[in-house]
Amino acid sequence: MTTVVENRPPDCTACRIFSSIGLVGIGAYLANAAFKNTTLPGKIVVSTFSFAFVTLGVQRYKQQYPFNKHIEKS
């Protein structure tokens, strides 16, 4: 039985670059917001979200989990 993920066409390079730039851009915007935040807990929370978005952007570009389309069959 094939899954929906296996039936999707592979992503083109331009799609991966555009979406990864978007995710890294969101992370940069949040890093800027964390820098402007005045409270320490606020800086920590927003910095964590910023790091998460930048990490997702890199993973999107490299087609790593959760963006990979190759599922190993057991």
C-alpha positions as CSV (number, residue, x, y, z in Angstrom):
1,M,0.0,0.0,0.0
2,T,1.4,3.4,-1.0
3,T,1.0,6.4,1.2
4,V,0.1,10.0,0.1
5,V,3.7,11.1,0.8
6,E,5.1,8.5,-1.5
7,N,2.8,9.6,-4.3
8,R,3.9,13.3,-4.2
9,P,6.3,14.5,-6.9
10,P,9.7,15.6,-5.6
11,D,10.3,19.2,-4.8
12,C,12.2,21.3,-7.3
13,T,15.3,23.2,-6.2
14,A,13.6,26.6,-6.6
15,C,10.7,25.5,-4.3
16,R,13.1,24.3,-1.6
17,I,15.2,27.5,-1.8
18,F,12.2,29.8,-1.7
19,S,10.5,28.1,1.2
20,S,13.8,27.8,3.2
21,I,14.5,31.5,2.7
22,G,11.0,32.2,4.1
23,L,11.5,30.1,7.2
24,V,15.0,31.6,7.8
25,G,13.5,35.1,7.3
26,I,10.8,34.4,9.9
27,G,13.6,33.3,12.2
28,A,15.6,36.4,11.6
29,Y,12.5,38.6,12.3
30,L,11.9,36.8,15.6
31,A,15.6,37.2,16.5
32,N,15.3,40.9,15.9
33,A,12.1,40.9,18.1
34,A,14.0,39.0,20.8
35,F,16.8,41.5,20.7
36,K,14.3,44.4,21.2
37,N,12.5,42.6,24.0
38,T,13.2,44.0,27.5
39,T,12.4,41.1,29.7
40,L,14.6,38.1,30.1
41,P,11.9,35.4,29.9
42,G,10.5,37.1,26.7
43,K,14.0,37.1,25.2
44,I,14.4,33.4,25.9
45,V,11.0,32.4,24.5
46,V,11.3,34.4,21.3
47,S,14.9,33.4,20.8
48,T,13.8,29.7,21.1
49,F,11.2,30.2,18.4
50,S,13.7,32.1,16.3
51,F,16.2,29.2,16.5
52,A,13.4,26.7,15.7
53,F,12.4,28.5,12.5
54,V,16.0,28.9,11.3
55,T,16.6,25.2,12.0
56,L,13.4,24.3,10.0
57,G,14.7,26.5,7.1
58,V,18.0,24.6,7.0
59,Q,16.2,21.3,7.2
60,R,13.9,22.3,4.4
61,Y,16.8,23.2,2.2
62,K,18.6,20.0,2.9
63,Q,15.4,17.9,2.7
64,Q,15.8,16.4,6.1
65,Y,13.1,15.3,8.6
66,P,10.2,16.5,8.6
67,F,10.5,17.5,5.0
68,N,12.0,14.4,3.4
69,K,9.9,12.4,1.0
70,H,11.8,9.1,1.2
71,I,10.1,6.7,3.6
72,E,11.8,3.5,4.3
73,K,9.6,0.4,4.0
74,S,9.9,-2.2,6.7
